[in-house]
């Protein structure tokens, strides 16, 4: 039996980026510093001049305080007071794009039952046969169909909404989504 693994340069960069960010996060430093160090590390090895976007949130379980930073990533959606809304955070420059880039840290205070939804640009950029984009407005509507559901069901609802919207149109990007619920301490 033989196995063939095919990976694109983009796939390899994503895997390397994930590992680099994870390694710096394990040092216990702040979210902005994680992105700064990851960016500098990726720039030093980036002969292909490629980049990735990233969003990092470090949740303090005892308080619900999430310290976050963005490297050009999509805005997170936050469920608070019964509905999801986009959280227009402070975007930093993409990872691997320019050595020495600085990132701004911000905090989100989660109450028991609040949720955070993070996604790749493949979600709002999912395209119908009429070349119309799914967009963030449709995404927020899909999140709020049953906003009080558990994270797994929320992910299913958004995916079903995207699938219904695009129909049989071919897609050119991944749909990656993460939803977490803060259960309190």
DAVEN-V5595 format. One record per backbone hydrogen bond with DSSP energy under -1.0 kcal/mol. NH is the residue of the N-H (numbers start at 1). CO is the residue of the C=O. If there is no record, write none. Layout:
<<NH,CO> <NH,CO>>
//
This chain:
<<12,8> <13,9> <14,10> <15,11> <16,12> <17,13> <18,14> <19,15> <20,16> <21,17> <22,18> <23,19> <24,20> <25,21> <26,22> <27,24> <28,25> <34,30> <35,31> <36,32> <37,33> <38,34> <39,35> <40,36> <41,37> <42,38> <43,39> <44,40> <46,43> <47,45> <49,46> <52,95> <54,71> <56,69> <58,67> <60,65> <63,60> <64,60> <66,108> <67,58> <68,106> <69,56> <71,54> <77,117> <78,85> <79,115> <80,83> <83,80> <85,78> <87,76> <89,87> <92,70> <95,52> <101,98> <106,68> <108,66> <110,64> <113,182> <114,111> <115,79> <116,180> <117,77> <118,178> <120,176> <123,120> <125,121> <126,123> <128,132> <131,128> <134,126> <135,124> <139,135> <140,136> <141,137> <142,138> <143,139> <144,140> <149,146> <154,150> <155,151> <156,152> <157,153> <158,154> <159,155> <160,156> <161,157> <162,158> <163,159> <164,160> <165,161> <166,162> <167,163> <169,166> <178,118> <180,116> <182,114>>
//
